[in-house]
Each structure stands twice: as C-alpha cells, then as structure tokens.
Amino acid sequence: MVFPLAAPTVPIAGSPFCFPVRRIWCVGRNYPDHAREMGHDPDREPPFFFAKPADAVVPGGGVLPFPTATEDLHHEVELVVAIGKNGANIDASEALDHILGYAVGLDMTRRDLQAEAKAEARPWTFAKGFDQSCPISEIRAVAEIGHLDHGALTLSIDGTIRQSGDIRDMIWPVPDAIAYLSRFVALAQGDLIMTGTPAGVGPVKRGETMTAQCEGVGQLGVLYR
C-alpha cells in the first residue's frame, strides 16, 4: 500500500501560498573570514556543496528539542535562496531570474560529529542533515523586496552578537553559486540554497535563545530545550 506524503513547506510572506521544499543545498565556506576560522585558505577555489533533507526545515523556528547525539551543537546563520524556476546549466547573468525569494536560516551543525567525520574522511550526513537542522524564516518574495547583493547578516545568543557579516562578502555571490550548482544538478521549483555563513560560528546550549537576522529579509528566533 502506498501512502502519499505531503512535501515540507515554508510560508511566503504576504501570500496565502506556501513554498513546497524539494531539496536543500548548502554552500560550504563561502565567506573568507569563516573559511579562515575553519582553517582553510579563502581564495576563490571552486565552491563545494552538501545537502540537508527537505524535512529538516523548521518554519518559523521557535522552541525546539536539543538534538540527540551531540555535545557541541553550533549555529551558522545564512541567507537562504528559494528557487522558483527550473533550470540546468544556468548562466550567472540569468541566475537571478530563477529566484522566487529569500529567507534567513540556520545551518545547525553537530560540530563534534563533523570533526569525527572529517578525521575519518567520511560524509557529514549525521553532522549536517539531522532532524530539525534547518530552522528558517518565512520567504520574502523578490516581487516585494527585490534582489539582494548586500545586507547585514547577524546571529545573537541571549542578546549578545556572535556572528556578524554582510552578504556582499560572499566568495561566490548568489548568481555565481546558482550557475555553478546548476552544472551538476538541475535546479527546480522548491529547491532551497543556503549560501554560507560569516565568521563567529560557535556553540549554543540548552536554554539559550538564538536570534538570526538578515537585513531586508527578516528575523528568526530559536530556543533549545
């Protein structure tokens, strides 16, 4: 017997419709200062991507259970791009035409499991793709806010700023990241692209409240219990 499953969705601001999430792609080390803090050269080498399952999204954030199997949960605040038009081998000059809107999200990471995976040259799946590892704000449509090439990106814990950057500092700006990714996979309506995080990633503990913000996009709050 086959049981049809509804796709996870993210609200679209000012719209009665929601965005059905198909796939989540994440750009690694896309800010120079974050690349340095992780021990890497920030030169513009080809980008790399990893994935989270679609049902990792937690629309609106809120109060969440602390993830299992980790003693070192880290925050990574990111601008998220929502794809609204299908395409493959997209030229960077046409990439913005494929964007429906933007959100602010958190690429939550079990850093201890990631370190173990790196040491053994193994995939990061358990470190990055666990349940509820992608809290995300509502999507703001391009028709409302336009396209973004700059804007402050911050994360605070209990009111103290931990991460602060600007999306203009991306090594691979959004159009370039879309163009590169689309050489390897066909992008489609429902895809989310997390575009990387600035420096300052670090641990969050039970009882602490994270506030993620992206200028011109919105805000997201998460409290772990």
N, C-alpha and C positions, 0 to 999 in steps of 0.2 A: 504494500500500500504506500502511495506517495503522498507526503504531506507538504504542500506548498508553503514556503517560508517568505514572510514579508522582509523586504530589504530594510536595514537600519536607515533612519532618516535624520536630517538636521534641518531645523526650521530656517526659513528665509524671511528676513525682517520685512515687515510690511506686506507680506504675501500670505494668502490662505494655503499656499502650497509648501511642501517640504522637499528637500533635496535628498533623493534616494542614493545612499552611498554604495558605490560599486567596488572601488578599490581605494586603498590609501598608500600613496608613495611618499617616501621621506628622503630628502636630500641630506647627505651627511657632510659635516664640516664645511658649511657654506659661508661662514663668517671668519675672517682672518684671525681675530682675537680668540675665538673658540677653538680654531684649529691649533693655535699655539698652546692654549691651556691643556689641550689633549695630547700635546707632544708631537705635533705634525707641522710640516712646512706649509704656510698658507699660500704658496704660489698657485697660480691658476692651472692646476692639473685637471684632467677630466673629472667631472663630478661622479660620485657613486650614489646609488640609491638602495634603500631597503624598504620592506613593506610591513604594514600592520594589517590585520584582518579588519574587514569593514565593520564588524560588530564591536570593535574596540572603542568606537566613538561613544562619548557620553555628552549628549547635547545639553548645554547649559551648565555643566559641571555640577556643583552642589556638594552635598555630604556623601563621601564615598568610603567604603571599607578599605583599610590599608591592605595593599597587595600581599599575597602569601609569598613564601619562599625567598624573601629578601630582607636584609638588614641595612641596605643602603639604597633607598629609593631617591632618584634625582629628578629634578624639574628641568625642562627645556621648553622655553616659550618660543612660539613660532607663528609667522604669518602663514595662513593656510589658503590655498587657491582652489576654488571649486570649478571644475571643468563642465562646461555646458554645451560643447560642440565636439563631435567626433573628429578624429584626425590622426594620421600617421605621417612620419617624415615631415613634420610641420616646420616651416621656415621661421626663424626667430622674428622676422618682420611681420609675420601673420599670427604669431602665437597669442597675442592679446585678444584676438577675435574669438578664441576658444574658451575664454574665461567667462563664467557666469557671475562670479562674485568672490568675495574674500571673507575670511573669518580669522579669529585668533585661537590658537590651540596649544595644547601641551603634549609634547612627546615625552611621556613619563617613561623612565628607564630604570630597570633593576641594575644599577651600576656594578654591583658585586658579581652578578651573573654575566654581565657583559665582559668584565675583566677576565673571568674564568674562560669564557668563550674565546676571547682574543688570544689568551695564553695557549689554548689548545687548537687555534686556527679553526674554530667551529662557528657555525652560524649564530646570529644574535637573536634568534626567534624568541627564546624564553625571556631575554632581556628587554626586548622592544615590543613584542606582539602579544603581551598578556592581556587578560580581561580588563576592560575599562582603562586601557593605557593611553587613550586619546580624548580627554575632555576637550570640548570645542564650543565656541560661542555660536550664536545664530549667524547665518551668512548674510552679508550685506551685498546686495546686487550692484554690479557695475553701473547699471542704469541709474542707481541712486547716488553712488559715491565716486564714480569714475575709476580709472586705473591708478595704481599706487606705485610710485618709484622712490618714495621717501616716506619717513614717518617713524616716530619713536616706538620701540618695542621693549617693554619692560615686564619684569616679574618681581613682586614683593612677597615677603612672608611676614605675616603679622605686622604689616606696615613698613617693614624695612626693605629697601630695594636690594635685590640680589643680582638681577640681570638688567642691563640697560644697553641698548644699541639702537641702530637705525637701519631700516631695511635697505637704504641706499648703499650700505656697506657689504651687501652680498657679493661673494666672489663670482657666483653665477646668478645674475639677475633673473627674475621670473621668466621673461621671454626666452632667454638662453637655456634655462633649466627645462622648460617645456619642449623646446626644439630638440635638445639632447635626448631627453627621455623618450620622445616620440620616435626616435630612430630604432629603439629596441622593443617598444610595446606600442600598440595602437591605443591612443587615449580615447575615452568615450564619456558621454554624459554620465555623471555620477562619480567620476574619479576625483579624489582629493589629493593635492600635492602639498605636503608640509615642507617649507622652504629653508629650513635650517634655523639654528639658534645662535644668538650672540654669546659672548663670554659670561661667566658667572654661574654656570651650572653647578648645582650642589644639592645636598640632601634636604629632604622635607620629612618631618616626623609626625607621628600621630598627634592630633590636637592643634596642628599649625594650619593657618589659612593662607593659601596662595591666591594672589590676585594678578592675573595676566592681562596686559593691555597692549593694544596696537593702535596708534594714533590714526584716526579716520575710519577705524573698523569697529572697535568695541572693547568690551571687558569681559573677563571670565573669572569666577571665583570657585575654588575647590578647597574643601576641608576634609582631611583624612581622620577617620575614627579607628 
